[in-house]
Amino acid sequence: MKISLPTALTSALACMALIATGAMTTLTARAAEVPTDLIISEYVEGSSFNKAVEVFNGTDSAIDLSTYTLEVYFNGMATANTNIALAGS
C-alpha cells in the first residue's frame, strides 16, 4: 500500500532530514524589498461593462497619478484598444 503525503509535508520532512544529518547548516532569510512604484493589486470582472482595477501604492509617499495611463487590451490584441488617463495622488 502506497501512502501519498501532501507536497508541503513531504518538503518539510525532507528539510528536517537534511538538518538532522547536518547537510543543511545555514538558513538565510530574504530581505524584504521596498516597493518603488504602483502595482495593480486586483482586477474584478463582472457582467457586461462592470469591471474594476485596484491600484496599490506600497511606497511611503504620495504618487502623482497623472503621469500614469491604464492600457486596456481586448481579446488578445497586441496593441491597446483604450488608454485611460489616471488622475489624483
N, C-alpha and C positions, 0 to 999 in steps of 0.2 A: 504494500500500500504506500503510495506516494502522498506526502502532505506538502501542499504549496503554502509558503509563507508570503505575506504581502511584501512588496519590494522594499518599503521603508524599514520593515522589521529585519529583512534579510541584510540590508545595508548596515543597519545598526549593529547587528550581530557580527558582521564581518569587521567593522571598525573596532568593536570590543575585542575581537580575537587578535587583531593587529596590535592593539595597545597592550594586551595581556602578554604577547610574545616579545614585546619591545621593538617590533618592526616599525612602529609609528611612535616617534618620541616627541614630536613637537606639533602643536596645533596653532595655526595662525588665524587671526580674525581679520576680515577685510574691513578696511576703514570706510566709514560712511561717506558717500560722495555728496557734496553740497550742490543742489540744483542751481543752474546758472540761467535757465530760461523757462518758458512756459511749456506745459505738456497738455495734451488732450487726455483727460483722465476718464472720461466716459462719453460714449455715444449711445443715444437712445433712438430707436427707430420704431415708430408706431405705424398706424394705418395711414394711408394717403400721404399728406404732406406734414404729418406730425412727427417731426424729427428734432433732436436737440443734441448739442455738443457742450460738454462741461470742460472748461479750461482751468487748470490748476497752476497757481503761482507758488512754487515751493521756495522761492528766494525770500530774503528778509526785507525786500524793498518793493515799492510800487513800480509797476512796469507800464509804460505808455502803450496802450493797445492800438493807437492809431498807426503804428509802424508795422502792424500785422494784418494779413488778409487770410481768410479761410477759403481754400480752394476746394471746390466740390466737383468730383468726377462721377459721372453717371455711367452705369452699365459697362464698366471696364475700359472706358475711353483712356487714351494716352495723354490727352490734354484736358485741362479743367474746363468744364462747361459753365461754371458760375464762380465768380470771385466775390466774396463778401468782406467788405472793409470793416474792421473792428474799431470800436471807439471806447474811450474811458481809460481808467487806470486801476 
